[in-house]
Amino acid sequence: MIVDPKIKSLPLHDLGAKDFEKLCNELLRVHTNIDFFEYGSLPEPQYGIDLIGRRDPSSKYTVAQCKKWAAAKISDIKKWVTHDFLEKELAKDTSKYILCTTVDIPKKQSLLNTWYEQEKKLHKAGIEAELWHFERINSLLRKTPDIVGVFFGDDVANRFCPSYASSEYLTSEFKSKTKHQSINGFTLENTTCHLNVIADFKNQFGISGCLTFNNQRLSGIATSIERGRLVSILQESHHSRSIKDTSFISSSIASENFILTLPNTILTLSEKEVDDLDWILKEAWKEYYQIAKEIDKSWQALSFPKITQPDFSYSICKIEKWFWQAVLKYINDHDFQKGEEPDYIFDAAPGCLKVFSNAKNNDLDEGYHLIMYPQVNSDIHSTCIILQWQPLTNIVGQPIECSKRKAWNAEKTHFWLFQHLFPKVLKHVEKQENTRKPLVDRLKTFLNLKTDISFPSDIGWSCKLHKSPKMGYYISTSKDLFNIVATLQNHFSTYTRKAPITPKLIYNTVNSCKTLTEHLPQHYENSYITSAIGLDKGPLSSSLTKYLSEFSYQKEYSVSYLDYCLRGLLEHLKCVKTNQIELEKIATDLNELWNRYIEDLLCDAYN
């Protein structure tokens, strides 16, 4: 006989204090229908509360105090309620106080009596009181497998929560097309389904989701969707007419239902559930994309290829190994303990680059501003290393605010390396290696370069992909346009994302080809464009005009179709010199395609 009992209680004590607070936040939102927010942070006064919310601007607050303690004394409970909260100013504006704690207060009579005394004090002040102790929190979590799955994993959720929720736990239906914001993400619900998304780049890194349905058949099933897969699903949903057209939804052969296929789950959904999920995923995309753009404003890592999963590390540059050793020597010679001049801003450590200021000055706040580690090139014959940037974190792993005075973002790091550090290192080498004439001559060549990236290719090079997230900002010549189109063609020729190519991207690319046809020789042929889209025989200009007039926006277009159109445009650009009017027109036509390219980079960079 195999015995596989349900888990009786969750390991709440294994959570960190912040994670316990986030778990309480999610439970409070579900069971009170109020959005709660973290109230203050050290060294700000918190007045004995951790979470605060209210139903509307005219109502009083509902507050919660979260105590993840292994044990408590009578004096602790009195302090939490009376000293920390009731005696503070905010109590006057509060209608309900909830004490959330991992201490199982009812199991010890003295603690329970103390709580009853404090409860009376709260009621006397006109404040309703609730105690969410260890057993109560477990009981509430047993009804919310989606929350259990997010904090403890799906396996634990399946063994802790009922496989099929009893009727008393079933929600008749979720709210229709409703969105909730939380301190670490957002939730969306739509009649039959509910998606909880953790998208927190301020307190931790990454994005994940938990999908639940209220159908009796699916009740108790919480599907976890991890990082890159969630972003891929959201982007594909956004660019599809309906999620019925996506790779993760298929029609059931045996019935009129649909099959939802996720990495670890396959579910059968009704058409109503699919339609409700369609709205949720499209709205979730809007939320995610806004979050990703906000992250990039701070990190500014979009121009640099992401090199590791699941960490957030980005390639900034490649340099020769001998030069990296010169950098380490310069860092050691300019450790902050060896001088007070502006160049002494390093914390010398083996094998890494750390920018550190031991006191606030005109340029930097006190503390670390940059920590970089080298990554060995995967090519065993390579003589270079890759310097990678990661968002700087504090001692508990939370990202530090990026600014010129605090933690440096990727763009600031890139500029500082090429315009400040590397030239100084080369001068330092020249000074110390003045007997090595060939090397000195090569370094002098480097120092005389005045380009944006003044670094000779025999020493190293930048890994930066492009200059600006908006194409029109720097298209001023035919060469600029050619480089932009080449970038787009290179991107879509190796495209691996699931999001479909929308018809408008094809139309605009072909229209750009047509703009250039009047400058082409009379008998000019472009096999890329003619074979890709099946043009009629005859003059290219008239064939393209006919194609565009009969263009179908209902047809599905492959990424290889777009690739050939871009190759055709590149061939056109090799043969003609565009005037300013044509440059502006083509830039306008290709702007949406460039935005799609930027979107893909955001999805790759911040997932």
Secondary structure, DSSP 8 states (H G I E B T S, - for coil): -------SS--GGGS-HHHHHHHHHHHHHHHH----EE---TTS--TT-SEEE-SSTTS-EEEEEEE--S---HHHHHIIIIIIIITSGGGGGEEEEEEEESS-GGGSHHHHHHHHHHHHHHHHTT-EEEEE-HHHHHHHHTT-HHHHHHHH-HHHHHHHS-SS--TTT--S---TTEEEEETTEEEEEETTEEEEEEE-SSSS--EEEEEEE-STTTTT-EEEEEHHHHHHHHHHHHHSSSGGGSTTEEE-SSSS-EEEEETTEEEEE-HHHHHHHHHHHHHHHHHHHHHHHHHHHHH--TTS-B--SSS--EEEEEEEHHHHHHHHHHHHHTBGGG--STT--B--BTTBEEEEESS--SS--SEEEEEEEEEE-SSTT--EEEEEE---B-TTS-B--BSSSSB--HHHHHHHIIIIIHHHHHHHHHHHTTT-HHHHHHHHHHHH--SSS---TTTEEE----S-SSGGGS--SHHHHHHHHHHHHHHHHT------B-HHHHHHHHHHHHHHGGGS-TT---HHHHHHHT--SS-HHHHHHHHHHT--SSS-B-HHHHHHHHHHHHHHHHH----HHHHHHHHHHHHHHHHHHHHHHHHHH--
